[in-house]
Amino acid sequence: MFSRTVLSSCKRAPQACLFRRFATEASAAHEVTQVDAALSKKTARPNLHTGIILNRSPIITRTPTPFEKAYYAYQTRIHRALHNPFPYDFYFKQGSPLESRFNIEERRRERKAFGAPFGMQTGETSEAEKLAEATMRDEEEAMPRVHEADINSDFKNLNRRGQRNLYLLLQKQENGTAIWKFPQGSVDRGELLYHAATRGLEVECGNNMDTWIVSRNPIGVFHPPSPASTGGAEEDVVFFYKAHIMAGQVRPNRTHTQDFAWLTKGEIKTRVDEDYWLGIKDILSDF
């Protein structure tokens, strides 16, 4: 019944039916054009890059907090109060320098655990004890926990900030501006991300150091903001890989890099721009 009505209307007004058909074809063509544009935009391949977060792990233990010091001192007092006496008569010959050295060290440990007057010398000092004390004074003292690089603010020295994790940052020129970022390289077509990261690290930092890339999988991804002047240019994507330096030092490629520094997380925040910081702050160690 409907088809008969349409045919009869077309017979009475053939120009109206022709206009309606052209309008339908135009709208369909417009929809197809929009779908093709969306698909082409969706399938556009971004520019892939790999960044290396090269880490120098802490080389000395952290300084205990006041609470930790109090806790360890309390445990030491309990341990020394409850432990069985050491049978030094069995291990040392009576009157020997080794026995005297052990007695001196034991008195020091007793005085450190309980305080004075525990561990104080009673009676006359024997010749063996005097010899042992002279020998102990000539022994090497412990190295200071603050390195010379910290005093001189040498950011290129790997011995600085021994209690903290350090990360390598490179200074480069981009668009006439000096910026700091992790070592970074492009990915060739058909190249694996892990291989690109290994190649990029050697190109950027040289082959004068022994490094270890922890995993073949990236630990983070960063989408740099595209400048407004580029319009519809392809976006950049940076995949970050974690690596450790085992030995050696960085020798950056001076054609790409102006300077380098080993920095803590807090120091990195003061050197990189805000967008870069927000993309990397969660993959860095707080201490």
SULVENQUI-V820811 format. One record per helix or strand. SS is the DSSP state (H for helix, E for strand). FROM is the first residue (numbers start at 0). LEN is the number of residues. If there is no record, write none. Layout:
# SULVENQUI-V820811
SS:FROM:LEN + SS:FROM:LEN
This chain:
# SULVENQUI-V820811
H:1:11 + H:13:29 + E:46:10 + H:65:17 + H:87:4 + H:96:18 + H:126:11 + H:147:5 + E:165:9 + E:176:5 + E:182:4 + H:192:13 + E:208:5 + E:219:3 + H:227:3 + E:235:13 + E:258:5 + H:264:5 + H:273:10
